[in-house]
Amino acid sequence: MVRPATHLFVEDFIRCAHAGIRPSLHPKLDGVLDETHGIMTYQEDVSKVAMALADFSVEDADQLRKVISKKHKERQLHDYYQQFCHGAERNNASPEVIDRIWKMIMSFAGYSFCKPHSASYAQVSFKSAYLRTHYPAEFMAAVISNQGGFYSTFAYISEARRMGLAILLPDMNESDWAYRGEGERLRMGFMQVKTIPKALGEKVVEERKNNGPYRSFQDFLKRVGPEPSQARALVRAGCCDSIAGELTRPALMWRLFVGSTFQSEPLPIPDDYSAAQKRVHEIESFGFLASRHPLTLYRKQLEHLRPVPASQMHCFVGQRITMVGVLITEKAADTKYGQAMEFITLEDVTALYDATLFPEVYRRCCHLLSPNQPYVVHGLVEESFGVATVTVNDLQPLEPIRDNEHHQRGRHEHVGD
């Protein structure tokens, strides 16, 4: 049902499925669409309905299906429409019934599935659900490594963390090129480090398998021979921490800069990067913060805002609430009057949640939307078929508190007390 042009019938399908009913628009259709609750769902339904309601032959019904899917155009769709109307009228179908059923038929234009194709996707769904339940780390590793799915890598990493998996950053002696599941741990692969080509990542792994773990940073450079820019990228991403010994990341960078001279001359060991600088490098290296959820950096703001957790929003249906969330996906849409609006998905540390920006709010806030940006969301919780969503009234970036703001705020609060 989730395809272009079917949005008019999705809610009818869900409503009938929940109620366990199989409505029929006409006696000639009794039993024809019982399996799909009276809603045409598969390509074959077009042929079955045309034969049952409008007395189409098997050949004409199949040709209608092909014309609608734009695979065959020997006859014009208009001719089939006239044939359908006349046949349905002979079977005492009202103009309203004919119009509703024809709209359902036209919802198959351009993109739809036959029943066997749908069944194959159902098998993938069931198998994926089983693997996610019983082999969560391996499943999430495969999804991310395959670089598929609806969500970004960051969203899958966050979901893995919510599933109770420990997220392990790339490591010179532990990582493969792809992600790897390890029991209750998800090990990031070298593929996640920007600017690192697959050939280098695979060489790192192959050399390690053939000749044992890397004993030091110098040992890695000697055995693999990466380009200086590639070595710097691995250092910045933290991949070399486990083989650095007493050397800090800046010290590793310094040794790359001076080249082979450090083999015979002692060099200083500069202080390590600050935690904040390491987070910046992490985002630059992976495209997102992987060592922790970014919202954990906003503890003071969250204490002040007291947002409703996404996992609890269903308890506030009909109420206006404040939430926070990192923007995960956007889907632009138009109202029936042609006004721009948008559906977005956000997440906090507890769950993903969906929100709707209707035209007035979208015009006011659309320029603020940016992937992986955290936001404060004010809106009304609404529910449809047991699923809660937020209709947004206002949306603003969740801004960090500066050190001087901390100092000033603390001083003023102390004076106030």
C-alpha positions as CSV (number, residue, x, y, z in Angstrom):
1,M,0.0,0.0,0.0
2,V,2.9,2.3,0.6
3,R,3.4,3.6,-3.0
4,P,2.4,6.7,-5.0
5,A,-1.3,7.4,-5.4
6,T,-2.6,5.0,-2.8
7,H,-2.7,7.5,0.1
8,L,-6.5,7.8,-0.3
9,F,-7.0,4.2,0.5
10,V,-4.3,3.4,3.1
11,E,-6.5,4.5,6.1
12,D,-9.5,2.6,4.7
13,F,-7.3,-0.5,4.5
14,I,-5.9,-0.1,8.1
15,R,-9.4,0.7,9.5
16,C,-10.9,-2.4,7.9
17,A,-7.9,-4.6,9.0
18,H,-8.1,-3.4,12.6
19,A,-11.9,-4.0,12.6
20,G,-11.6,-7.4,10.9
21,I,-14.2,-6.5,8.3
22,R,-14.3,-7.1,4.5
23,P,-16.6,-4.5,3.0
24,S,-17.8,-5.0,-0.6
25,L,-18.7,-2.1,-2.9
26,H,-20.9,-4.2,-5.1
27,P,-22.4,-7.7,-5.0
28,K,-20.3,-8.7,-8.0
29,L,-17.2,-8.1,-6.0
30,D,-18.2,-10.3,-3.0
31,G,-15.3,-12.6,-2.3
32,V,-13.0,-10.9,-4.9
33,L,-11.2,-8.6,-2.5
34,D,-11.9,-10.3,0.8
35,E,-8.2,-11.1,1.4
36,T,-7.3,-7.3,1.2
37,H,-10.3,-6.0,3.1
38,G,-12.1,-4.6,0.1
39,I,-9.1,-2.6,-1.1
40,M,-7.3,-3.3,-4.3
41,T,-3.7,-4.0,-3.3
42,Y,-2.0,-6.2,-5.9
43,Q,-1.7,-5.7,-9.7
44,E,-3.8,-8.8,-10.1
45,D,-6.7,-7.1,-8.4
46,V,-7.1,-4.8,-11.4
47,S,-7.8,-7.8,-13.7
48,K,-10.0,-9.6,-11.2
49,V,-12.2,-6.5,-10.5
50,A,-12.5,-5.7,-14.3
51,M,-13.6,-9.2,-15.0
52,A,-16.0,-9.5,-12.0
53,L,-17.6,-6.0,-12.2
54,A,-17.4,-5.0,-15.9
55,D,-17.4,-8.4,-17.6
56,F,-13.9,-7.9,-19.1
57,S,-12.4,-10.9,-20.9
58,V,-9.2,-12.4,-19.4
59,E,-7.3,-10.8,-22.3
60,D,-8.8,-7.4,-21.9
61,A,-8.4,-7.4,-18.2
62,D,-4.7,-8.2,-18.5
63,Q,-4.2,-5.6,-21.1
64,L,-5.8,-3.0,-18.8
65,R,-3.4,-4.0,-16.1
66,K,-0.4,-3.5,-18.5
67,V,-1.7,-0.2,-19.8
68,I,-2.0,1.2,-16.3
69,S,1.6,0.0,-15.4
70,K,2.8,1.8,-18.6
71,K,4.3,-1.4,-20.0
72,H,1.9,-1.8,-22.9
73,K,-0.1,0.8,-24.9
74,E,-1.7,-0.9,-27.9
75,R,-5.0,0.6,-26.8
76,Q,-5.6,3.9,-25.1
77,L,-6.6,4.0,-21.4
78,H,-9.7,6.0,-22.4
79,D,-11.1,3.1,-24.4
80,Y,-10.7,0.8,-21.4
81,Y,-12.4,3.4,-19.1
82,Q,-15.4,3.5,-21.4
83,Q,-15.5,-0.3,-21.6
84,F,-15.3,-0.5,-17.8
85,C,-18.1,2.1,-17.2
86,H,-20.4,0.4,-19.7
87,G,-19.8,-3.1,-18.3
88,A,-20.2,-2.0,-14.7
89,E,-23.5,-0.1,-15.6
90,R,-24.9,-3.3,-17.1
91,N,-24.3,-4.9,-13.7
92,N,-26.2,-2.1,-12.0
93,A,-23.2,-0.4,-10.4
94,S,-23.9,3.2,-9.5
95,P,-21.8,6.1,-10.9
96,E,-20.4,6.7,-7.4
97,V,-19.3,3.0,-7.1
98,I,-17.8,3.1,-10.6
99,D,-15.9,6.3,-9.8
100,R,-14.5,5.0,-6.5
101,I,-13.4,1.7,-8.1
102,W,-11.8,3.4,-11.1
103,K,-9.8,5.7,-8.8
104,M,-8.6,2.6,-7.0
105,I,-7.6,1.1,-10.4
106,M,-5.8,4.3,-11.3
107,S,-3.8,4.2,-8.1
108,F,-1.8,1.4,-9.7
109,A,-0.4,3.8,-12.4
110,G,3.4,3.9,-12.6
111,Y,4.4,1.8,-9.6
112,S,2.8,-1.3,-8.0
113,F,3.6,-4.8,-7.1
114,C,2.2,-8.1,-8.2
115,K,1.3,-10.6,-5.5
116,P,4.4,-12.8,-5.9
117,H,6.6,-9.8,-5.7
118,S,4.8,-8.6,-2.6
119,A,5.2,-12.1,-1.1
120,S,8.9,-12.0,-1.7
121,Y,9.2,-8.7,0.1
122,A,7.1,-10.1,3.0
123,Q,9.6,-13.0,3.3
124,V,12.5,-10.5,3.5
125,S,10.5,-8.6,6.2
126,F,9.9,-11.7,8.3
127,K,13.5,-12.9,8.0
128,S,14.8,-9.4,8.9
129,A,12.6,-9.2,11.9
130,Y,13.9,-12.6,13.1
131,L,17.5,-11.7,12.6
132,R,17.0,-8.3,14.3
133,T,15.5,-10.1,17.3
134,H,17.9,-13.1,17.6
135,Y,21.1,-11.7,16.1
136,P,20.9,-7.9,16.7
137,A,24.6,-7.0,16.4
138,E,25.1,-9.1,13.2
139,F,21.9,-7.7,11.7
140,M,22.7,-4.1,12.4
141,A,26.3,-4.6,11.1
142,A,24.9,-6.0,7.8
143,V,22.3,-3.3,7.4
144,I,24.9,-0.5,7.8
145,S,27.6,-2.3,5.8
146,N,25.1,-2.7,2.9
147,Q,24.5,1.0,3.0
148,G,20.9,0.5,2.3
149,G,17.6,1.1,4.2
150,F,15.5,4.2,4.7
151,Y,17.6,5.8,7.5
152,S,21.1,7.3,7.7
153,T,24.0,5.4,9.3
154,F,23.7,7.6,12.3
155,A,20.1,6.5,12.8
156,Y,21.1,2.9,12.7
157,I,23.9,3.5,15.1
158,S,21.5,5.2,17.5
159,E,19.0,2.3,17.2
160,A,21.7,-0.2,17.9
161,R,22.6,1.7,21.1
162,R,18.9,1.7,22.1
163,M,18.9,-2.1,21.5
164,G,21.6,-2.4,24.1
165,L,24.5,-2.9,21.8
166,A,27.9,-1.3,22.7
167,I,29.2,0.8,19.8
168,L,33.0,0.2,19.3
169,L,34.9,2.8,17.2
170,P,37.2,1.7,14.4
171,D,40.4,0.1,15.6
172,M,43.6,-0.8,13.7
173,N,43.8,-4.3,15.3
174,E,40.1,-5.0,15.6
175,S,38.1,-3.6,12.7
176,D,37.4,-5.0,9.3
177,W,36.5,-2.9,6.2
178,A,32.8,-3.5,6.9
179,Y,30.9,-3.3,10.2
180,R,31.0,-6.4,12.3
181,G,28.6,-7.8,15.0
182,E,30.3,-9.3,18.1
183,G,27.7,-10.6,20.5
184,E,26.4,-7.5,22.2
185,R,28.9,-5.2,20.5
186,L,28.8,-3.5,17.1
187,R,32.3,-2.8,15.8
188,M,32.6,0.0,13.3
189,G,34.5,-0.7,10.1
190,F,37.2,1.3,8.3
191,M,34.5,2.0,5.6
192,Q,33.1,4.7,8.0
193,V,36.3,6.7,8.0
194,K,36.0,9.4,5.3
195,T,38.8,9.6,2.7
196,I,40.0,6.0,3.4
197,P,39.7,4.0,0.2
198,K,38.5,0.4,0.3
199,A,41.8,-0.8,-1.1
200,L,43.7,0.6,1.9
201,G,41.2,-0.7,4.4
202,E,41.4,-4.2,3.0
203,K,45.2,-4.0,2.9
204,V,45.2,-3.1,6.6
205,V,43.0,-6.2,7.4
206,E,44.9,-8.6,5.1
207,E,48.3,-7.6,6.4
208,R,47.1,-8.1,10.0
209,K,45.6,-11.5,9.2
210,N,48.8,-12.7,7.4
211,N,51.4,-11.3,9.8
212,G,49.7,-10.6,13.1
213,P,48.5,-7.5,15.0
214,Y,50.3,-4.2,14.6
215,R,52.6,-3.7,17.5
216,S,53.0,0.1,17.3
217,F,52.2,3.0,15.1
218,Q,55.6,2.8,13.5
219,D,55.0,-0.9,12.8
220,F,51.7,-0.1,11.1
221,L,53.4,2.6,8.9
222,K,56.2,0.2,7.9
223,R,54.0,-2.7,7.0
224,V,51.1,-0.9,5.3
225,G,52.8,2.2,3.9
226,P,49.7,4.5,3.8
227,E,49.9,7.9,2.2
228,P,50.5,10.6,4.9
229,S,47.0,12.1,4.4
230,Q,45.5,8.6,4.9
231,A,47.5,8.0,8.0
232,R,46.4,11.4,9.4
233,A,42.8,10.5,8.7
234,L,43.2,7.2,10.6
235,V,44.8,9.0,13.6
236,R,42.1,11.7,13.7
237,A,39.4,9.0,13.7
238,G,41.0,7.3,16.7
239,C,41.9,4.1,14.8
240,C,45.5,4.2,16.0
241,D,44.8,4.8,19.7
242,S,45.3,1.1,20.7
243,I,48.8,1.0,19.0
244,A,50.0,4.4,20.1
245,G,51.5,3.3,23.4
246,E,52.3,6.5,25.4
247,L,52.0,8.7,22.3
248,T,49.0,11.1,22.1
249,R,47.2,11.7,18.8
250,P,49.1,15.0,18.4
251,A,52.3,13.1,19.0
252,L,51.4,10.7,16.2
253,M,50.7,13.6,13.9
254,W,54.0,15.2,14.8
255,R,55.9,11.9,13.9
256,L,54.1,11.8,10.6
257,F,55.2,15.3,9.9
258,V,58.9,14.8,10.7
259,G,59.1,11.5,8.9
260,S,61.8,9.0,9.7
261,T,63.9,11.3,11.8
262,F,62.1,10.2,15.0
263,Q,63.6,6.8,14.7
264,S,66.9,8.1,16.0
265,E,66.0,11.3,17.8
266,P,63.7,11.7,20.8
267,L,60.7,13.9,20.2
268,P,58.4,15.7,22.6
269,I,55.0,14.2,23.4
270,P,52.4,17.1,23.2
271,D,49.3,17.0,25.3
272,D,46.4,15.1,23.8
273,Y,43.4,16.8,22.1
274,S,40.7,17.9,24.4
275,A,37.5,15.8,24.6
276,A,35.6,18.5,22.7
277,Q,38.3,18.5,19.9
278,K,38.1,14.7,19.7
279,R,34.3,15.0,19.2
280,V,34.9,17.5,16.4
281,H,37.4,15.1,14.7
282,E,34.9,12.2,15.2
283,I,32.1,14.1,13.4
284,E,34.5,15.1,10.6
285,S,35.8,11.5,10.3
286,F,32.5,9.6,10.4
287,G,29.9,12.2,9.5
288,F,28.3,12.0,12.9
289,L,29.1,11.5,16.6
290,A,29.4,7.8,17.2
291,S,30.9,7.5,20.7
292,R,27.8,8.9,22.4
293,H,24.4,10.2,21.4
294,P,24.8,13.9,20.7
295,L,21.9,14.8,22.9
296,T,23.9,13.7,25.9
297,L,26.0,16.8,25.4
298,Y,23.0,19.0,26.3
299,R,22.4,17.9,29.9
300,K,22.0,21.4,31.3
301,Q,19.6,22.4,28.6
302,L,17.5,19.3,29.0
303,E,17.3,19.7,32.8
304,H,15.8,23.1,32.1
305,L,13.5,22.1,29.3
306,R,12.3,18.8,30.9
307,P,11.2,17.4,27.5
308,V,8.9,14.5,27.1
309,P,10.9,11.4,26.0
310,A,9.9,10.1,22.6
311,S,9.2,6.7,24.1
312,Q,6.5,8.3,26.3
313,M,4.8,10.7,23.8
314,H,1.9,8.3,23.4
315,C,0.9,9.1,27.0
316,F,0.2,12.8,26.0
317,V,-2.2,12.4,23.1
318,G,-4.2,15.7,22.8
319,Q,-1.7,17.7,24.8
320,R,0.8,20.3,23.8
321,I,4.3,19.2,24.9
322,T,8.0,20.0,24.5
323,M,10.3,17.5,23.0
324,V,13.9,17.4,21.7
325,G,15.3,15.4,18.8
326,V,18.0,15.1,16.2
327,L,16.7,15.5,12.7
328,I,16.9,12.1,10.9
329,T,14.8,12.3,7.7
330,E,12.6,14.8,5.8
331,K,9.8,14.2,3.3
332,A,8.5,17.2,1.5
333,A,4.8,17.2,0.5
334,D,2.0,19.6,-0.7
335,T,-1.4,20.1,0.7
336,K,-4.4,19.6,-1.6
337,Y,-4.2,23.4,-2.2
338,G,-0.6,23.1,-3.4
339,Q,1.0,24.6,-0.2
340,A,4.4,23.2,0.8
341,M,4.6,21.2,4.0
342,E,6.9,18.5,5.4
343,F,6.9,15.3,7.4
344,I,10.1,14.8,9.4
345,T,11.5,12.1,11.6
346,L,13.5,12.9,14.7
347,E,15.0,10.9,17.5
348,D,16.0,11.4,21.1
349,V,17.9,8.9,23.2
350,T,14.8,6.8,23.7
351,A,13.2,6.4,20.3
352,L,12.5,7.8,16.8
353,Y,9.3,9.9,16.4
354,D,7.5,11.5,13.5
355,A,6.4,15.1,13.3
356,T,4.4,17.2,10.8
357,L,5.1,20.8,9.8
358,F,2.0,22.2,8.2
359,P,2.3,25.1,5.7
360,E,2.4,28.1,8.1
361,V,4.9,26.4,10.5
362,Y,6.9,25.1,7.5
363,R,7.3,28.5,6.0
364,R,8.5,29.9,9.3
365,C,10.9,27.0,10.2
366,C,12.0,25.3,7.0
367,H,15.2,27.3,6.8
368,L,16.3,25.9,10.2
369,L,16.1,22.2,9.1
370,S,19.5,20.5,8.8
371,P,20.4,16.8,9.1
372,N,21.8,15.6,12.4
373,Q,21.0,19.0,14.0
374,P,19.3,18.8,17.5
375,Y,16.1,20.7,17.9
376,V,13.6,21.8,20.5
377,V,10.1,20.9,19.3
378,H,6.9,22.3,20.6
379,G,3.7,20.7,19.4
380,L,0.4,18.8,19.8
381,V,0.5,15.0,20.1
382,E,-2.0,13.4,17.9
383,E,-2.8,9.7,17.4
384,S,-3.9,7.7,14.4
385,F,-4.5,3.9,14.5
386,G,-2.4,3.7,17.7
387,V,0.5,5.6,16.4
388,A,1.4,9.0,18.0
389,T,2.8,11.9,16.1
390,V,3.6,15.5,16.8
391,T,2.0,18.4,14.9
392,V,4.7,21.1,15.3
393,N,3.8,24.6,16.5
394,D,7.4,25.7,16.8
395,L,10.8,24.3,16.2
396,Q,14.2,25.8,17.1
397,P,17.8,24.6,17.2
398,L,18.9,23.3,20.5
399,E,21.9,25.6,21.2
400,P,24.9,24.7,23.4
401,I,25.5,26.7,26.5
402,R,28.8,28.5,26.4
403,D,31.2,28.4,29.3
404,N,30.7,32.1,30.0
405,E,27.0,31.5,30.0
406,H,27.4,28.8,32.6
407,H,29.5,31.2,34.7
408,Q,27.1,34.1,34.4
409,R,24.0,32.0,34.9
410,G,25.5,30.4,38.0
411,R,26.6,33.7,39.4
412,H,23.1,35.3,38.9
413,E,21.3,32.3,40.3
414,H,23.6,32.5,43.4
415,V,22.9,36.2,43.8
416,G,19.2,35.6,43.4
417,D,19.2,32.9,46.1
